[in-house]
């Protein structure tokens, strides 16, 4: 089997192939085994496995798993699995990745995998004295936390810092919060963080005379940021009746709206998360945690704003960047028990959580660009509706070749509705 790093994410006409032939192409590239391809085709888990994963399981809910193409991240070709029900997401991200290839693709980086565990300290008589006691005892507290997970410690992870914060304005009055900064290596980190906070609680109470109430990680993982940036050459931007300059400037103007207005920023950032969530879900990671961290980070200045930035380079090219918390892992949780998640990680050829975070952030930036380009030119509905029409056709009862025929008719009429689709099917059957 070839190394995924030796394969290419540029697979022309992949869209026109059947699923069986697409699998054959991946088999030829050597990125997945027959067993892994089977897991992708069959949804990965059966009801029996689901029963061990969640309480009161009654079955399995599937999402379409598409393949993001054309991605180059830090000079490496990457095939990106994306689990999503919205028709335009995979196509949009793939096309923007194709435009970015001309300037080398996406450049991405990550911080160290530092997660934050929070301990809420209540019933403290003297907050300043308690804070001083905790500061003095920090070395011994970190030493105790380091003994909790010997395997993580051996891999280079473990506690890094203890930060004492004072909350003066709360509905219950002033209290202290302790932040345990913990390096979780290639894990998402929730279990390690929560266990460490539980272990330290009695010692903290003894030092301060207070009561440790909540002990849990924070999903605002701002010590664990990921970044991606790209350049889209001006020559790649023109299409149809739109000049390259029109497209470039229209994208910057659309971004400026999100940068200035929280109502627009919410939808703008949702578009970013369309791409990010799809990869997070495909790899068995916690998309809810990533969503929470992203939106909280977007409001870090006190006003909710755009997570991305777009502008014009000195050469006149379009340049974009994205930064947000990215707490994802490649060990533990569903990433180890879900066959599809395992296949997704193998497909991308990632060996560290940092690599995964970088790819996910690049996909988010690509998806953001796709949405801005559509909004700034022909409008979001044209491309979206042409893809949505297929879902409407299927919902109306179309089968086989009827699906594409009916979808094309709905788009031509600019009436992508189930009632019209049903009417056309009825007319065709007479």
N, C-alpha and C positions, 0 to 999 in steps of 0.2 A: 504493500500500500504506500502510495506517495505521501510525503509530508504535506499537510494543508498549506504550509508556508510556500510550497513549490507550485501550488495551484493558482488559478486566477479567478478573480471575482467578476471578470468580464466574460459573460456567456451570451453571445448574441442570439436573438430570437428565442430566448428561454421562455418568454411569455406564450409563444405559439405552440410549444410542445405539450404533449399529454403528460400527466403526472408520472406515468410509467417511464416515458422517455426522459423526463427530468431526472428521475431516480437513476436511470442508466447513465446520464451525463455525470452525475455526482459519483457514481460507482467508477466511471472511467477516470475521473479526477483523483480518485483514491482518498477522498476525504472522509467517507463513511463506510462502515461494513454493512453487509446484507442485513445483519441483525438490527443495526441502528436505523437503517432505512425502513425496515419493517416497523420499528417502534414509531417512526414518524408517520407512517401510513395508517397505523392502527390507533393512534392517540396516546400511546405510551402505557397507560394503566387500565386495568379492568376494575369493576366494582369491588372485587375482593380486596384489591390493594388500596382502594380509596377508603375502605372501611377501617384500615389501620392508620390512615392519615388524618381523618376528621371524625368528630362525633356525629352519630345519627346519619351516617352516609346512606344515601338511597340510590346512588349512581355516579356517573361521570359526565361532566359538561365539557364539551370540546369547543375549541376555537380554531379557525383556519390558521395554518402555519405556512407563511410565505417566506420567500428567500429574497433578502435585500442584496442586490447585485452592484457591481462596479466600485465597491468600497476599497479604498487604500488608506490605511491608518498607520501613521508613522513608517511609511514605506513598505508596509506589508499588505498583500492582497487578503481581503477578508470576505467570506460569504457570511451573511448575517441572517440568522433565523428570526422571524418576527411573528408573534402570535397576536392576531388582531382581527376584528370583524369588520372594520371600516375599509371599504374597497380601495380608496385612493392612497392609503398610507404607504404600502410597500412600493407601489409604482412611483409615487412622488419622491420618496427617499432614494430609490435606485437611480432615478433620472438625475437628481441633484448630485449624487455621488459621481455620476458619469461626467457632469460638467466640472466637478472639482478635480477629476483625474488630470486634466490638462495642466494644472499647476502643482501636481504631485499629491493630490488627495488631501487628507485631513492630518493635521499635526495635533497630537493630544498628549496630556500629561496628568498625573494624579499626585495628590499629597500622600504622605504615609497613611496607612489604614488605622487612623486614630478615631475611636468612638468615645462618646461621652456618656458616663453613667451618672445619674443624678440621685442625691440623697437629700430629702427634705427634713431639716432638723427643727423641731418645734419644742415648745415649753422650756426654752432657754432663758434664764433670768438675766444674764449679762451677755449680750451678743458679741461685744468686743472681746471680752475675756475668753469666750468660747472659740472665737475665730483665732485668737492668739494661741490657744492651747492646741488647736488643730494644726496650725502652721508649724508649731514646734514639734509635733508628733508625726509630721508628714513622712519622714524617712522610714519610721517603723511601720506606719500604715501601708506604705507602698511595698515594703518588704513582706508584710503579711499577705497582701493581695497577690504578690508574685508567686506565692506557694500554692495558689488555688488550682492552676492549670499547668502542670509540669511539661506537658507536650507542647503547649503554646509557647512556654518560656524557652524550650529547647529550639523552637523554630525562629526565635528572635523576637517574639511578641511579649506581651505583659504590660503591667502598669507603667505609666510614664510620668504622671503629674497628678497632684491633688490641688484643686482650686476652690477656695472658699468664697462664696458670693453672699451678699446681704440683700435681702428683699425687704425694702422699707414700706412699700405701698402695696398692700394686698387686702382682700376682704376680711382676712383674719388677723391683720396686724403684721408687724415685722417678724421675720424668721431668717434662718440661714439655709443656704443650699450648697452642698458640696458636689463638685464635679470631679469624678474620677476619670482621667484620660487614659485610655487603654488601647494598646496596639493589638489588633485582632488578626493581623496577618491576612490570610486568604479567606477568612470567614466574614460573613455579614456582621457578626459580633454580638447579637442580642443576648444569646445564652451566656456567653463569657462575661459580658458586662453585668447582667442581672445577678449572676452568681457571685461576682466579686463584691457588688454592693451589699448583697445579703450577708456576706461573710464579714464585712467591715462594720456593719451597723452596731453590733454590741460594743465594740471597742470605741466607736465614736460616741455612743451614749455615755460610756464610762468616763471618757475624757471631758465631756461637756456638761453632764447632768441633764441633758435634754433627751428628746424622744425622736428617733429616726422613724419618720412616717413612710412616705413613698420612697421606693428604691427601684429605679428603672432607668433604662437607657433613654437618651434623647434622640428623636429622629431628625432634629436639626443638627446633622453631622457636619458642622462647618469646620471641623478639623480635618475632614476627609473629602476635600473638594476634587472634582475632576474638571478638566478644561479641554476644549477642542477649538480649533480655528481652521479656516480655509480661505483660499483665494480663488475667486472665479474670474478667469480672464475675460476682459471686455468682449473679446472675439467670440466667446461662448454664449453670450447672452441674447443676441438678436434672434427673433423668430417671428414668423407670420408678418404682420404689418408693424411690428414693434422693433424700433432700432435698439441697438445694444445700450445706448445711453438712456433711452426711455426706460428700459427694463431695470438697469442699474439704479437710476435715480428713483424710480418708483418703489423699488424694494427698500431703499434707505428712508424714503418718506413714510412708507408703511410701518417700518420699525420705529420711526420717531413718534408716531401715534401711540404705540405701545409703551415707549419709554416715558411718555408724558401723562398717559391716562390709564388709571387702574382698570376701568371697564374694558378697554381694549386689551390691556396687558393680560387680563385673565384668559381671554380667548387666544391671544398670541402664545402664552405659555402652555395652554392646553394643547396647541398644535405641536409644540416641542415635545410634550409628554406623549403625544400620539406615537411618536417614534421610539422614545425611551421606554415607555411601558411595554411596548410590543416585544422588545428584546429582553427586558427584565422578566416578563411572564414566561417567555420561551425558555429561559435558563433556570426557571424554578426559584427565582428570587422574589423578595417581598416588594411588589410594586406599590403597595400602599405606603410603606415606609419611605420609598424613594419619592413618591408624590408629595407626602407631607414635608419632607426635607426641602424639596424644590420650592414649593410655594412659600414656606416660611422664609427661605433664603431670599426669595424675590421681594420680601417685605422688610428686609434687615435694616433698611435706612429709616424705617418708620412710615414709608409709603410704598405700596405694592407697585412693582414696575417690571419691565422686561428682563428676562434672564439672559437674553442674547444681546449682542451689539453688532450693528452693520454700518459700514462706512465705505469710503473710496480711498484707495491707495494713491500714492504719489504718481504711479504709472497709469492711474485711471481705472484700475480693476476694482471689482467688488470684493470686500474683505469682511469676514464675519467671525464672531467668536461666541463661545458659550461657556459659562462656569456655573456649577451647582454642586451640592452635596451628592455623593454617589456611594451609598453603603450597600455594596453587593459582594457576594462571595462565590467561590467555586467549591467549597467544602461545606458539609453539613446541610441539614434541612432537605428540602425537595431536590436540591441539586444532586444529591447522592441516592435518592430513592426513586426518582421519577426517570424512567428510561428516555423519554423525549428530552428532558432537561440535559441529561448526560450527552445525548446525541447532539443537542444544540451547542454545547460547549466544545465538543469534538469538532463539529463543523467549523467553528470559528478558530480552532487551533490555539485557544488561550491556555496558558499555564499558570497565570496568576490572576488574582482578583483585580489588580491594577490594570492589566491588559483588558479585562472585561469592561471595567469602568470607562476606559478610554474609548473603546469601540461604541459603547452605549451612548456616550456623550457626543461622539461624532455623528451617530444616527440622529440624535436629537437636533443637532445643528442642520443636518441635511433636510430633515422633515420641516423645520422652521423655514428654511429657504424655499422649499416647495410651496408652502402655504403663502408666503409673502410674494413669491413670483406670480402665483395664480391671482391673488388679490390685486396686485398692482398692475395686472395686464388684462387678461380676458375675463377675470372674475372667478371666484372659487367654484361656482356652480357648474361651469361648462365641463371641466375635466371630472369633477366629482360626480356629476349626474350621469355621464357616460358610463362610469363604472357602477354607479348605484342602479342603473337601469337593468343590469343583469340580475341583481337581487330581486328587483320588482318583478321581472319576467318569471323568475322561479317561483316567487310567492303567488303569482297568478296562475301557476300550473304548467308553465312551459317546460318542455323536456327536450333533451338532445339538441339537435340543430335549431330547434325553435327558439332556444334561449337567446342566441346571438342575433337571430333575425328579428325577434320581438324587441330586444333591447335597442337595436339600431333604429327600428321604427319609432319607438318612444322618444329617443333622442332627437330624431329628425323632426318629430312633431313638437318637440319641447314640452311634452306632457308625460313626465315620468311618474305615473300614478298607477296603482293596482287596478282601479276600476277601468281605466282605459286599456290596460294590458289584457284584462279579462274580456273586454269587448272585442279587441282585435283577435284574440284566440278563438272566440266564438264565431266571428266572421270568417276566419280562415278555415274553420272546420265544416262550414256549410257548403 
